[in-house]
Amino acid sequence: MRHQIKLTGLRVFGYHGVFDFERQNGQDFYIDCSVWIDGTKAALNDDLSKTVNYADLAKALVENAKSEPVDLLETLAQRLLDMVMNLGGGDATGMIQKAKVTVHKPNAPIVYDFSDVSVTVKAKRS
């Protein structure tokens, strides 16, 4: 049975961007992340070790997004997705069957009125 675990609007202050002022001043980024797992064993046994702990997922996303500034949202989103697909250890290795990560940059340096800029990437285990 496939279960989706979804984390929406995770706020991270980072220094990503092409312009010097973005790297110096930083800004808020928001991350949405969905992972799909076979959660049957977790649900039947009420066992956290058989699922993806969303608190651990949030921590990993925040720590990764705060590290090593990059120019492009595409680069950051792909880096986060790669990290998510490789989360785990022990029973959790390979648990994530599919993932989707969206990185939002609502304060992007655009001279027009807008509400958000985002990049979404997806991956699926073969």
Secondary structure, 3 states (H helix, E strand, C coil): CEEEEEEEEEEEEECCCCCHHHHHHCEEEEEEEEEEEECHHHHHHCCHHHCCCHHHHHHHHHHHHHCCCCCCHHHHHHHHHHHHHCCCCHHHCCCEEEEEEEEECCCCCCCCCCCCCEEEEEEECC
